[in-house]
Amino acid sequence: MKLYHKILLGLILGIIAGLVLGDKAAYLKPIGDIFIRCLRVIVVPLILSTLITGVVSTGDVRNLGKLGFRTVAYFMGTTTVAVVIGLIVANFVQPGTGLSLGEIAAIQRPETVGPMEMIVSMFPINPMEALAKGRVLQIIVFALLFGAGLSMTGEAGEPVKKFFEGIAEVMFKVSDIVISFAPYGVFALIAWTTGKFGLDILMPMAKLIAATFLACAAHILFTYTGLIALIARVSPMDFLKKVMEPALVGLSTCSAAAAFPFSMRAQKQLGVPKKVFGFTMPMALTINMDGTALYQSVAAMFVANAFGIELTLTQQATIVLTAVLASIGTASIPGGGLIMLTMVLESVGLPLEGIAIVAGIDRILDMFRTTTNIFGDNSAGVVVASLGGELDREVAATSLDQLEEAEAHK
């Protein structure tokens, strides 16, 4: 049985176990927590080593600039489309209409950070502190600077270059070990989620959940697969199959960071060269949050409906701009999008108390937006590699079964 089949089986069995065990499914959660910890311990050294080697492998720093421009342009373009899709679906579904709010529980409002403070905080004072605390944006900035400096050093920097290439290879092997335990981690986490929330929580917020799901599905099936087919000329079905493993991990863990090792593996299977995905994937982990931005637009419309507030076209345009910018700073952790929703609601004067309404089902919505983020991250590598004429189309066209069979015989 293939790994992605095992993960899917773990997901289905986890849902059944959660419904059967109810609150007792919480006893399974430590298994899932251990799995997430094992994944997260890989992320920082993997990001640092792959991004540094990715920058160095571009050769000329000017090549890095071209790669960076294509990557960021793709991220910003798809994120904007995602927010617009979210607003179109939300305007059609009107998810908060008819909701009786009653007394809203007092909530602790998350602290908001201004755009300039967010930019300044990206630059680390102490890179060791950034690594120790897992501050991904700071790690990315340091790795870009270090990699650029290393690529300009020439022969003197060869030992350092080989050192980080060695770390990257070791971390890929460690990733393979941890990934093999994915079905058990997914089973435990989805069982706990289902046991805690059950099916009852779905009914009152069914329209919000449906709107978020429809918007995410439309973005994956039309935007990503459309770009994959038109620009990269890769079969959308091959793309969807090869990204299914990281998508299922993201669905169950609600963390793109936890799915990061799986995405790196999927990039190889899609024919993306290391020097491209070693750059795009760490960047995508932090600044490519299409699902999060999409969710924020749907949630903002939900809050407006629930409070009986009509949003003008100008206000909805403001939501688009704010959601795109807010998604850049959203941490790739469970619930990160809920924190950034504050900025979006404030931008159009919606009550922040509305966060309390969606917080109860945020875990379920997080499953959809994280899965969308992961499909977006993987599509970026394929499209950017294709635009640079670096995509291995032979590997991209090879079926997943054939690739895994060839890997098993190595």
Buried (B, 14 or more C-beta within 10 A) or exposed (E): EEBBEBBBBBBEBBBEBBBEBEEEBBEBBEBBBBBBEBBBEBBBBBBBBBBBBBBBBBEEEEBBEEBBEBBBEBBBEBBBBBBBBBBBBBBEBBBBEEBEBEEBEEEEEBEBBEEEEBEEBBEBEEBEEBBEEBBBBBBBBBBBBBBBBBBEEEEEBEEBBEBBBEBBEEBBEBBEEBBEBBBBBBBBBBBBBBBBBEEEBEEBBEBBBBBBBBBBBBBBEEBBBEBBBEBBEBBBEBBBBBBBBBBBBBBBBBBBBBBBBBBBBBBBBBBBBBBBBBBBBBBBBBBBBBBBBBBBBBBBBBBBBBBEBEBEEEBBBBBBEBBBBBBBBBBBBBEBBBBBBBBBBBBBEBBBBBBBBBBEBBBBBBBBBBBBBBBBBBBBBBBBBBBBEBBBEEBBEBBBEEBBEEEEEE
